[in-house]
Amino acid sequence: MKEENDIFLEKLLNDASFENWVQKTNKNDIVFWDAWVKNNPDKLKLVYMAKSILLGISFDKNLIYEDYVNERLSQVLEKIHLVKNSKLKIYQDKARIKRLQFSLASIAAVGILFLTIIFFRDNQVVYKTGFGETLDLKLADGTSVILNGNSEISYEKNFPRAVYLEGEAYFKVKAIPATKAKFWVQTENLKVEVYGTHFNVRARDKKTDVLLDEGSIQLVFKSGENKKMIPGELVSFSEKQMTHEKINTSLKYATWKNDTYIFNNMPLIEVMKYIENTYGIPSEFKNTESKSLLISGGIPNENLAICLSAIQKSVGVDIKITTDKLIIN
């Protein structure tokens, strides 16, 4: 199914009439695609993902030879070491190897190993995603969680409304009006206290970012200080500093939802850090001036090929791939 979705997404991005609908430049195409979208509700997610890409960043895509993909895939897999002889009983272990085809002549091929692990650790349930993978979860209390790549959540078996997060996740917390039961998200830096709302938490690099979409939440810091948030606010907290701001067009920030990163005036060096966290591939800048180039627009983070192509076209850089890093010229 995922492969079919990727193929369909590529078709939309290469369809001139679809782009006319997105850009509202051709009346006939607008009428056609309005009707098509109405009659194909199961494709809405992919349609609006493609729309966000075209509105944010335009790019071209070229295919590379399959043998070359396989050769590079083998080189990468030799560098991936999976934990063996684990004492933990793995209840669900799903590994998927995806061949990625990169655009632009300067980009080589690379393979990524996808791995989701669900297991018990003492009295805890743990969900862990591999690089480049997302996971939709439904907790016992009805709360929905979308776990981003290279992330982990855990909770006590008998108390799923108190989770610990490493990485990034989007939460749709199920409210329980009868008991007014709280929901807690714990990171290295702080706790998020919730009753029922939609919000995103990103806990990486010793910093926690919390973005509130709907409802209200309260942050509880180790110092005992509390801070309330309202929809549309972003709080970034680390040991060095804290910012509490309303999202606007002048603010540099990034959001993630439905397998898509939305960058708003983000420097390229920070964008590449997001790529490293999601896919496990570090970056090296040969041209230091390119670090400060700004990127705005939507980029699907579940598809590394499209993501890198979009970045290159957006800021005019050249990204070369070796077996262990991305080199930006």
ROBANU-381859 format. One line per field, with one value per residue (C-alpha): residue number from 1; residue in three letters; z, y, x. Coordinates in steps of 0.25 Angstrom, whole numbers, plus 2048, in hexadecimal, padded with zeros to 3 digits. Layout:
<sites>
seq (NUM_...)
type (Ala_...)
up (Z_...)
north (Y_...)
east (X_...)
</sites>
This chain:
<sites>
seq (1_2_3_4_5_6_7_8_9_10_11_12_13_14_15_16_17_18_19_20_21_22_23_24_25_26_27_28_29_30_31_32_33_34_35_36_37_38_39_40_41_42_43_44_45_46_47_48_49_50_51_52_53_54_55_56_57_58_59_60_61_62_63_64_65_66_67_68_69_70_71_72_73_74_75_76_77_78_79_80_81_82_83_84_85_86_87_88_89_90_91_92_93_94_95_96_97_98_99_100_101_102_103_104_105_106_107_108_109_110_111_112_113_114_115_116_117_118_119_120_121_122_123_124_125_126_127_128_129_130_131_132_133_134_135_136_137_138_139_140_141_142_143_144_145_146_147_148_149_150_151_152_153_154_155_156_157_158_159_160_161_162_163_164_165_166_167_168_169_170_171_172_173_174_175_176_177_178_179_180_181_182_183_184_185_186_187_188_189_190_191_192_193_194_195_196_197_198_199_200_201_202_203_204_205_206_207_208_209_210_211_212_213_214_215_216_217_218_219_220_221_222_223_224_225_226_227_228_229_230_231_232_233_234_235_236_237_238_239_240_241_242_243_244_245_246_247_248_249_250_251_252_253_254_255_256_257_258_259_260_261_262_263_264_265_266_267_268_269_270_271_272_273_274_275_276_277_278_279_280_281_282_283_284_285_286_287_288_289_290_291_292_293_294_295_296_297_298_299_300_301_302_303_304_305_306_307_308_309_310_311_312_313_314_315_316_317_318_319_320_321_322_323_324_325_326_327_328_329)
type (Met_Lys_Glu_Glu_Asn_Asp_Ile_Phe_Leu_Glu_Lys_Leu_Leu_Asn_Asp_Ala_Ser_Phe_Glu_Asn_Trp_Val_Gln_Lys_Thr_Asn_Lys_Asn_Asp_Ile_Val_Phe_Trp_Asp_Ala_Trp_Val_Lys_Asn_Asn_Pro_Asp_Lys_Leu_Lys_Leu_Val_Tyr_Met_Ala_Lys_Ser_Ile_Leu_Leu_Gly_Ile_Ser_Phe_Asp_Lys_Asn_Leu_Ile_Tyr_Glu_Asp_Tyr_Val_Asn_Glu_Arg_Leu_Ser_Gln_Val_Leu_Glu_Lys_Ile_His_Leu_Val_Lys_Asn_Ser_Lys_Leu_Lys_Ile_Tyr_Gln_Asp_Lys_Ala_Arg_Ile_Lys_Arg_Leu_Gln_Phe_Ser_Leu_Ala_Ser_Ile_Ala_Ala_Val_Gly_Ile_Leu_Phe_Leu_Thr_Ile_Ile_Phe_Phe_Arg_Asp_Asn_Gln_Val_Val_Tyr_Lys_Thr_Gly_Phe_Gly_Glu_Thr_Leu_Asp_Leu_Lys_Leu_Ala_Asp_Gly_Thr_Ser_Val_Ile_Leu_Asn_Gly_Asn_Ser_Glu_Ile_Ser_Tyr_Glu_Lys_Asn_Phe_Pro_Arg_Ala_Val_Tyr_Leu_Glu_Gly_Glu_Ala_Tyr_Phe_Lys_Val_Lys_Ala_Ile_Pro_Ala_Thr_Lys_Ala_Lys_Phe_Trp_Val_Gln_Thr_Glu_Asn_Leu_Lys_Val_Glu_Val_Tyr_Gly_Thr_His_Phe_Asn_Val_Arg_Ala_Arg_Asp_Lys_Lys_Thr_Asp_Val_Leu_Leu_Asp_Glu_Gly_Ser_Ile_Gln_Leu_Val_Phe_Lys_Ser_Gly_Glu_Asn_Lys_Lys_Met_Ile_Pro_Gly_Glu_Leu_Val_Ser_Phe_Ser_Glu_Lys_Gln_Met_Thr_His_Glu_Lys_Ile_Asn_Thr_Ser_Leu_Lys_Tyr_Ala_Thr_Trp_Lys_Asn_Asp_Thr_Tyr_Ile_Phe_Asn_Asn_Met_Pro_Leu_Ile_Glu_Val_Met_Lys_Tyr_Ile_Glu_Asn_Thr_Tyr_Gly_Ile_Pro_Ser_Glu_Phe_Lys_Asn_Thr_Glu_Ser_Lys_Ser_Leu_Leu_Ile_Ser_Gly_Gly_Ile_Pro_Asn_Glu_Asn_Leu_Ala_Ile_Cys_Leu_Ser_Ala_Ile_Gln_Lys_Ser_Val_Gly_Val_Asp_Ile_Lys_Ile_Thr_Thr_Asp_Lys_Leu_Ile_Ile_Asn)
up (800_804_7F6_7EF_7F6_7F3_7E4_7E5_7EB_7E0_7D6_7DC_7DD_7CE_7C9_7C3_7C4_7D3_7D5_7CD_7D8_7E3_7DD_7D9_7CB_7C2_7C4_7BD_7C6_7D2_7CF_7CC_7D8_7E1_7DD_7DD_7EC_7F0_7E9_7EF_7FE_801_7F9_801_809_7FD_7F5_800_802_7F4_7F4_800_7F8_7EC_7F3_7FC_7F3_7E4_7DF_7D4_7D6_7CD_7CF_7D1_7CD_7D6_7D7_7DC_7E6_7EB_7EC_7F4_7FD_800_804_80E_814_817_820_828_834_83A_849_84A_855_85C_869_865_85F_852_84F_842_83A_82C_823_815_80C_802_7F5_7F4_7E6_7E7_7DD_7D7_7D1_7DD_7E7_7E9_7EE_7FD_804_811_81B_821_82F_838_846_850_85D_86C_875_883_885_879_86B_861_853_84B_83C_833_82B_820_826_82C_835_838_846_84D_85C_866_86A_85C_85A_84C_84A_83D_840_837_832_83C_848_854_85E_86A_875_881_87C_886_884_875_878_87D_871_870_863_85C_84E_848_848_845_850_84F_85E_861_86B_877_87C_887_88E_888_888_884_879_87A_870_877_870_875_878_87C_87D_875_87D_874_876_867_85C_84F_850_84B_854_84F_859_852_854_863_85F_85F_855_858_84E_852_847_84E_85D_868_86F_87B_87B_888_889_892_89A_89E_895_88D_87F_878_869_860_851_847_851_851_85D_85C_868_86C_877_870_86D_86B_861_861_854_84B_83E_833_825_82B_835_831_834_82F_831_82E_82B_821_81D_819_81E_81D_81D_81F_81D_822_820_817_822_82C_820_81E_82D_82C_820_829_834_82B_822_82A_820_824_81B_818_812_808_806_813_80D_809_818_81A_80D_811_80D_80E_809_80B_80A_80C_816_813_805_806_7F6_7F5_801_7FD_7EE_7F4_7FD_7F1_7E8_7F3_7F7_7EB_7F2_7EE_7F7_7F5_7FC_801_809_816_814_80C_806_803_7F9)
north (800_80A_807_80A_817_81B_818_820_82C_82C_82C_838_840_83D_840_84E_84F_84B_857_860_85C_85F_86C_870_873_86C_86C_85E_857_85E_858_84A_849_84F_844_839_83D_83C_82E_829_82C_820_828_835_833_831_83C_847_841_844_851_856_851_859_865_865_860_85C_851_847_838_82F_820_818_80A_7FF_7F8_805_806_7F7_7F9_806_7FF_7F3_7FD_804_7F7_7F3_7FF_7FC_7F3_7ED_7E9_7DA_7D0_7DA_7D5_7DD_7D5_7DD_7DC_7E3_7E5_7EA_7ED_7F4_7F7_802_805_814_81B_829_834_83D_838_83B_832_824_818_814_80A_80B_801_803_7FC_7FD_7F5_7F3_7ED_7EC_7F2_7EE_7F3_7FC_7FC_802_807_80A_80E_80D_818_81D_816_81B_813_816_811_810_810_808_815_819_823_823_824_826_822_829_822_81E_820_819_819_811_810_807_7FB_800_80F_812_821_824_822_825_82A_82A_830_836_832_839_836_837_835_82E_837_82F_83A_830_82F_83B_832_839_834_836_836_836_83A_83C_84B_84C_846_849_849_847_844_843_84A_849_84C_849_846_845_841_840_845_849_852_851_858_858_85D_85E_85C_85B_85C_860_85A_85D_85B_857_859_852_85F_85E_86A_868_86F_86E_86E_872_86D_872_874_86D_86B_867_863_85F_861_86D_875_875_87C_87D_883_884_87D_888_889_891_886_87B_86D_85F_857_848_842_837_833_841_84B_85A_863_872_87A_86F_870_864_85F_85E_857_84D_84A_846_83D_837_834_82E_825_824_82A_835_841_848_856_858_866_86D_878_86F_86C_879_877_878_86D_86F_864_856_84A_83C_836_827_828_82C_82D_837_83F_840_844_84F_854_855_85C_866_86B_868_85F_852_846_83A_82D_823_817_81E_82D_838_842_850_858)
east (800_80B_812_805_803_811_80F_801_808_813_808_801_80E_811_802_802_7F2_7F4_7FE_7F4_7EA_7F3_7F8_7E9_7EE_7E5_7D6_7D3_7DE_7D8_7CA_7D0_7D8_7CE_7C4_7CF_7D3_7C4_7C2_7CF_7CF_7D9_7E4_7E2_7EF_7F7_7F1_7F3_801_804_7FD_806_813_80F_80B_817_822_823_82D_830_832_83B_83D_84A_84E_848_856_85C_852_854_863_862_857_861_86B_862_85C_86B_86C_85F_860_854_854_855_853_849_843_836_82B_827_818_818_825_823_82E_82C_837_834_83B_83C_83E_844_843_84D_85A_863_85B_85F_856_854_84C_845_841_833_831_825_827_81C_820_81F_829_826_818_819_814_81E_81C_828_829_835_83B_832_825_819_80F_800_7FC_7EF_7F1_7E8_7E1_7DE_7E9_7EF_7FE_806_814_81F_82B_837_82D_828_81D_81B_811_80C_803_7F8_7FA_7FB_7F7_805_80F_81E_823_830_830_823_814_807_7FC_7ED_7E9_7DC_7D5_7CE_7C3_7BE_7CB_7D2_7DE_7EB_7F4_803_80F_81C_829_838_834_826_818_80C_7FF_7F3_7E4_7E0_7E6_7EF_7FE_80C_818_826_831_83E_84C_84A_83E_82F_826_817_80D_7FE_7F4_7E7_7E2_7EB_7F7_800_80F_816_825_82F_830_821_81D_811_80D_800_7FE_7F3_7F1_7FB_806_814_81D_82C_833_841_84B_850_843_834_82C_81D_817_80B_80D_80E_814_820_824_82E_828_824_818_815_808_803_811_815_81E_81A_826_824_830_839_848_84D_857_84A_842_84D_84D_83F_843_84E_844_83A_843_850_858_861_865_872_872_87E_878_876_86E_863_860_859_850_841_837_828_81D_818_821_81C_826_822_829_837_839_82E_833_841_83D_834_83F_848_83F_83A_847_850_85A_860_85E_867_865_870_86D_86D_86A_864_86E_869_870)
</sites>
